[in-house]
Amino acid sequence: MNLNEFKISPKTGDYYNAPSIPTLQVANAGSGSLVPGIVVKLSTMVGEKIGVEAAAVSDVPYGVVVRSLNKTSYAQYDHLGIARAGDIIWMESTAAAIAAGDSVEFTTAGKVLKSAGTNKIIGIAVTSVPSAGGLIAIQITAPYIA
C-alpha cells in the first residue's frame, strides 16, 4: 500500500447508511458501560427522558448502540445514539456463514448469529459473511411485537 491509497473500512456499530440518529440516555449501565454494537432495550427513567439499558437475549430489543467519533463507551446518564427499526448497521458475526436474507439473533456481547429460533431476533442480514468474526450489515427489525 502506498501513501495515496486509502480505504475506509466499517467498524462495529457504524451505520451502513447515514439517517438521522435519535439520541437517548443510558438508564442503567448494569455491570459496565455500553459500547457500539450492544443491543439495548427500553428502560424506566424519571421524568420525560427515554432510557435504555443492555438487553438480555430473551428481552424485546429496541435497537443497537451506534459508534460515535466522540466516545467509545457510555456510562449511566450518558446520551447515546441508537439504530432502530429500518436502520442498517454493521455488526460482528459470532457464527459461521450468515447469508443475505437470514434472520439474525443477538448475543449480549453485541454480536449476531443466524437465528435458530431460540432467542429474540434483532434483524435481517443484508450482506453475507463467510465466517465468525466478520462484519455484516444488518437491517434492524426490532422492536417487533407479534
Secondary structure, DSSP 8 states (H G I E B T S, - for coil): --TT-------TT-BSS-----EEEEEE-TTS-B-TT-EEEEE--STT--EEEE--TTS---EEE---SS-S-B-TT-EEEEE-TT-EEEEEE-SS-B-TT-EEEE-TTSEEEE--SSS-EEEEESS-BSSTT-EEEEEE--S---
